[in-house]
Amino acid sequence: MAREEREPARESVMAGGRVCLRPFREDDFPGVAEWMQDPEIAPLVATAYLTPPTMEMIEDCFENLMDGGGWNFAIADVQTGEYLGQAGLTMADRHARRAELSIVLPRRRTGQGIGYEACALLLRYGFRELKLHRVGLRVAAENERAVALYRKLGFRQEGRLRDHSWLHGHFSDTLEMGLLESEWQESLGKGESV
Ligand SMILES: CC(C)(COP(=O)(O)OP(=O)(O)OC[C@H]1O[C@@H](n2cnc3c(N)ncnc32)[C@H](O)[C@@H]1OP(=O)(O)O)[C@@H](O)C(=O)NCCC(=O)NCCS
């Protein structure tokens, strides 16, 4: 991948009311291991984790995060800096200014508005700083909380891939979702994002 597509997560911290996005630190490891070892959460992020990852795989993954390749951030408590989860953008096409969004929180952090605030910060970074034109993602149709979060952020459903994944013991549809820069600007005007 070209150098500019792997630019490391910058030191600058994006802060909202309750959470900030910052580079990873050594003491984030237990939080990362927590969600990677959770059989309910990890497969929602990547089907590679349908089989629980070994400690060696978790350490490799954490090392990559610490190396700072791409725009991957720890989501942290704005007051204490404590790890609450992680979110990132992967540049999929530099010429089309298109990136893919990903996010995951340990289970005990879900349902508290952290995902919404973190994604809103990340989208602002993507559209304002990286000058993205489009942010896309794929999500399991049955992952209601994630789908609701993305809709709340302004993402539109663009397709449905039937029986696309194997999740929690059955075939599962996958939704393709996308958000254009113009739509994000519009949602800001309506006060729908942080
Ligand atoms: C998906 C995820 C990032 C959402 O973050 P979150 O902090 O839990 O979500 P929020 O609390 O910000 O809620 C956002 C919206 O989701 C909806 N929501 C929250 N809890 C929900 C639930 N249990 N069921 C359905 N919808 C729910 C609500 O519409 C909520 O908006 P509201 O607070 O205005 O009502 C987080 O739950 C997570 O990491 N899940 C596991 C990994 C994962 O699924 N990652 C995404 C893979 S594509």
The ligand as an ORCA input file, in Angstrom:
! r2SCAN-3c Opt
* xyz 0 1
  C     -22.030     -1.436     17.402
  C     -21.420     -0.560     18.494
  C     -20.163      0.104     17.993
  C     -22.461      0.537     18.828
  O     -21.921      1.389     19.820
  P     -22.752      1.677     21.165
  O     -21.985      2.608     21.985
  O     -23.108      0.358     21.768
  O     -24.049      2.347     20.575
  P     -24.736      3.658     21.170
  O     -24.978      3.469     22.626
  O     -23.957      4.836     20.723
  O     -26.136      3.599     20.440
  C     -26.354      4.070     19.137
  C     -27.756      3.748     18.729
  O     -27.894      2.337     18.631
  C     -29.225      1.974     19.019
  N     -29.121      0.984     20.076
  C     -28.461      1.060     21.254
  N     -28.585     -0.094     21.925
  C     -29.324     -0.924     21.149
  C     -29.781     -2.278     21.267
  N     -29.489     -3.011     22.350
  N     -30.509     -2.796     20.246
  C     -30.795     -2.070     19.166
  N     -30.385     -0.792     18.988
  C     -29.670     -0.238     19.960
  C     -29.929      3.209     19.429
  O     -30.648      3.683     18.305
  C     -28.826      4.140     19.745
  O     -29.218      5.451     19.561
  P     -30.021      6.194     20.788
  O     -29.106      6.148     21.962
  O     -30.256      7.577     20.277
  O     -31.276      5.432     21.020
  C     -21.116     -1.385     19.789
  O     -22.321     -1.863     20.339
  C     -20.171     -2.550     19.540
  O     -18.962     -2.379     19.574
  N     -20.739     -3.735     19.288
  C     -19.920     -4.935     19.067
  C     -19.031     -4.879     17.835
  C     -19.786     -4.479     16.594
  O     -20.916     -4.894     16.369
  N     -19.119     -3.661     15.768
  C     -19.669     -3.229     14.489
  C     -19.388     -4.228     13.448
  S     -19.993     -3.669     11.852
*
